[in-house]
């Protein structure tokens, strides 16, 4: 893995995280600190899972 692919991977994970965190905020009714922490953590796990799944499917 060179520097370019590492930066692309980080960018992809950040993009997935942003989309999933936004979806979490749209679907919850009350936004407090605990909800933000749980939503950000769940979105980060989902982002890494999506990135790994895309790499597995594309044969990267």
Backbone as ProteinMPNN parsed JSONL, in Angstrom:
{"seq_chain_A": "XXXXXXXXXXXXXXXXXXXXXXXXXXXXXXXXXXXXXXXXXXXXXXXXXXXXXXXXXXXX", "coords_chain_A": {"N_chain_A": [[0.857, -1.168, 0.0], [0.739, 2.055, -1.003], [1.368, 5.605, -0.482], [-0.625, 7.051, -1.826], [-2.802, 5.228, -2.144], [-3.322, 4.778, 0.526], [-4.208, 7.319, 1.373], [-6.491, 7.526, -0.228], [-7.996, 5.444, 0.868], [-8.398, 6.399, 3.51], [-9.864, 8.689, 2.905], [-12.127, 7.516, 1.79], [-13.189, 6.08, 3.968], [-13.763, 8.241, 5.667], [-15.724, 9.522, 4.134], [-17.772, 7.564, 4.069], [-18.243, 7.49, 6.831], [-19.248, 10.074, 7.315], [-21.65, 10.06, 5.829], [-23.077, 7.936, 7.06], [-23.197, 8.869, 9.725], [-24.718, 11.169, 9.375], [-27.136, 10.025, 8.513], [-27.794, 8.68, 10.867], [-28.282, 10.852, 12.592], [-30.495, 11.943, 11.344], [-32.461, 10.036, 11.777], [-32.837, 9.809, 14.552], [-34.665, 10.968, 17.452], [-34.122, 12.702, 19.609], [-31.347, 14.698, 20.163], [-28.642, 14.292, 22.023], [-25.656, 14.291, 24.081], [-24.858, 11.608, 24.555], [-26.205, 10.245, 22.505], [-24.907, 11.352, 20.295], [-22.287, 10.368, 20.652], [-22.682, 7.571, 20.546], [-23.83, 7.366, 17.984], [-21.744, 8.371, 16.341], [-19.763, 6.473, 16.866], [-20.982, 4.069, 15.999], [-21.334, 4.724, 13.324], [-18.678, 4.925, 12.517], [-17.775, 2.281, 12.807], [-19.46, 1.076, 10.916], [-18.525, 2.39, 8.638], [-15.891, 1.419, 8.371], [-16.544, -1.257, 7.938], [-17.957, -1.095, 5.506], [-15.94, -0.109, 3.829], [-14.085, -2.226, 3.963], [-15.654, -4.288, 2.868], [-16.058, -3.314, 0.277], [-13.442, -3.384, -0.66], [-12.979, -6.142, -0.56], [-14.783, -7.12, -2.459], [-13.951, -5.852, -4.785], [-11.456, -6.885, -5.155], [-9.125, -5.672, -4.331]], "CA_chain_A": [[0.0, 0.0, 0.0], [1.536, 3.271, -1.057], [0.761, 6.765, 0.154], [-1.845, 7.439, -2.536], [-3.898, 4.322, -1.797], [-3.653, 5.009, 1.931], [-5.031, 8.525, 1.441], [-7.801, 7.204, -0.805], [-8.706, 4.639, 1.865], [-8.827, 7.291, 4.588], [-10.937, 9.522, 2.36], [-13.34, 6.704, 1.628], [-13.738, 5.823, 5.301], [-14.358, 9.492, 6.144], [-16.968, 9.758, 3.389], [-18.764, 6.628, 4.606], [-18.572, 7.912, 8.195], [-20.092, 11.269, 7.241], [-22.983, 9.673, 5.353], [-23.744, 7.14, 8.079], [-23.481, 9.723, 10.88], [-25.841, 12.022, 8.994], [-28.343, 9.187, 8.569], [-28.108, 8.443, 12.288], [-28.872, 12.074, 13.14], [-31.814, 12.147, 10.753], [-33.434, 9.066, 12.272], [-33.088, 9.857, 15.994], [-35.6, 12.037, 17.783], [-33.489, 13.665, 20.509], [-29.899, 14.718, 20.001], [-27.881, 14.674, 23.2], [-24.251, 13.89, 23.995], [-24.762, 10.162, 24.451], [-26.63, 9.865, 21.154], [-23.846, 11.726, 19.363], [-21.167, 9.433, 20.825], [-23.111, 6.268, 20.025], [-23.994, 7.492, 16.539], [-20.429, 8.498, 15.708], [-19.078, 5.176, 16.991], [-21.636, 3.11, 15.105], [-21.04, 5.133, 11.953], [-17.284, 4.587, 12.237], [-17.733, 0.827, 12.59], [-20.095, 0.828, 9.624], [-17.649, 2.906, 7.583], [-14.817, 0.447, 8.169], [-17.134, -2.46, 7.349], [-18.253, -0.802, 4.097], [-14.652, -0.013, 3.141], [-13.554, -3.581, 3.846], [-16.495, -5.043, 1.944], [-15.763, -2.863, -1.081], [-12.11, -3.909, -1.018], [-13.096, -7.58, -0.773], [-15.517, -7.354, -3.689], [-13.2, -5.365, -5.941], [-10.198, -7.608, -5.256], [-8.067, -4.697, -4.122]], "C_chain_A": [[0.906, 1.234, 0.0], [0.755, 4.442, -0.457], [-0.558, 7.16, -0.506], [-3.017, 6.534, -2.163], [-4.292, 4.468, -0.329], [-4.535, 6.242, 2.083], [-6.417, 8.303, 0.845], [-8.637, 6.376, 0.179], [-9.217, 5.482, 3.014], [-9.974, 8.178, 4.116], [-12.238, 8.758, 2.209], [-14.0, 6.413, 2.973], [-14.387, 7.086, 5.856], [-15.669, 9.807, 5.426], [-18.081, 8.842, 3.891], [-19.212, 7.072, 5.999], [-19.521, 9.105, 8.164], [-21.517, 10.918, 6.818], [-23.741, 8.897, 6.431], [-24.074, 7.949, 9.33], [-24.659, 10.652, 10.585], [-27.155, 11.233, 9.019], [-28.767, 8.925, 10.008], [-28.806, 9.672, 12.87], [-30.261, 12.342, 12.579], [-32.857, 11.247, 11.414], [-33.639, 9.065, 13.783], [-33.969, 11.047, 16.314], [-34.963, 13.107, 18.674], [-31.98, 13.57, 20.366], [-29.277, 15.214, 21.303], [-26.475, 14.085, 23.076], [-24.106, 12.387, 23.811], [-25.158, 9.678, 23.059], [-25.563, 10.213, 20.118], [-22.665, 10.763, 19.44], [-21.512, 8.069, 20.244], [-23.243, 6.314, 18.511], [-22.671, 7.587, 15.813], [-19.667, 7.184, 15.751], [-19.673, 4.139, 16.046], [-21.356, 3.445, 13.643], [-19.598, 4.789, 11.579], [-17.118, 3.086, 12.001], [-18.34, 0.463, 11.24], [-19.234, 1.293, 8.455], [-16.502, 1.944, 7.31], [-15.341, -0.851, 7.555], [-17.428, -2.254, 5.863], [-16.972, -0.729, 3.278], [-14.047, -1.398, 2.927], [-14.345, -4.424, 2.863], [-16.228, -4.615, 0.504], [-14.407, -3.358, -1.549], [-12.191, -5.387, -1.326], [-13.765, -7.879, -2.112], [-14.695, -6.954, -4.912], [-11.872, -6.083, -6.116], [-8.989, -6.719, -5.11], [-6.899, -5.296, -3.478]], "O_chain_A": [[1.73, 1.418, 0.896], [-0.372, 4.281, 0.011], [-1.501, 7.557, 0.177], [-4.113, 7.025, -1.894], [-5.46, 4.302, 0.021], [-5.507, 6.218, 2.838], [-7.406, 8.832, 1.353], [-9.843, 6.588, 0.305], [-10.353, 5.302, 3.454], [-10.942, 8.391, 4.847], [-13.317, 9.29, 2.468], [-15.222, 6.491, 3.101], [-15.459, 7.01, 6.457], [-16.614, 10.301, 6.04], [-19.205, 9.292, 4.113], [-20.401, 7.038, 6.316], [-20.498, 9.138, 8.913], [-22.48, 11.427, 7.392], [-24.914, 9.17, 6.685], [-25.125, 7.739, 9.936], [-25.499, 10.889, 11.453], [-28.171, 11.736, 9.499], [-29.955, 8.945, 10.326], [-29.812, 9.541, 13.567], [-31.111, 12.908, 13.266], [-34.007, 11.651, 11.589], [-34.541, 8.379, 14.265], [-34.024, 12.016, 15.556], [-35.242, 14.294, 18.506], [-31.408, 12.482, 20.439], [-29.368, 16.394, 21.642], [-26.152, 13.451, 22.072], [-23.305, 11.942, 22.988], [-24.508, 8.795, 22.5], [-25.341, 9.456, 19.174], [-22.104, 10.383, 18.412], [-20.707, 7.481, 19.522], [-22.808, 5.388, 17.826], [-22.488, 6.951, 14.775], [-18.999, 6.82, 14.784], [-18.94, 3.415, 15.371], [-21.163, 2.549, 12.822], [-19.33, 4.402, 10.441], [-16.398, 2.675, 11.091], [-17.793, -0.364, 10.51], [-19.217, 0.656, 7.402], [-16.173, 1.68, 6.154], [-14.657, -1.475, 6.743], [-17.174, -3.145, 5.052], [-16.924, -1.231, 2.156], [-13.557, -1.707, 1.841], [-13.762, -5.196, 2.101], [-16.176, -5.457, -0.392], [-14.245, -3.715, -2.716], [-11.54, -5.854, -2.261], [-13.351, -8.798, -2.819], [-14.733, -7.625, -5.943], [-11.217, -5.904, -7.143], [-7.942, -6.983, -5.701], [-5.91, -4.606, -3.229]]}, "name": "protein", "num_of_chains": 1, "seq": "XXXXXXXXXXXXXXXXXXXXXXXXXXXXXXXXXXXXXXXXXXXXXXXXXXXXXXXXXXXX"}
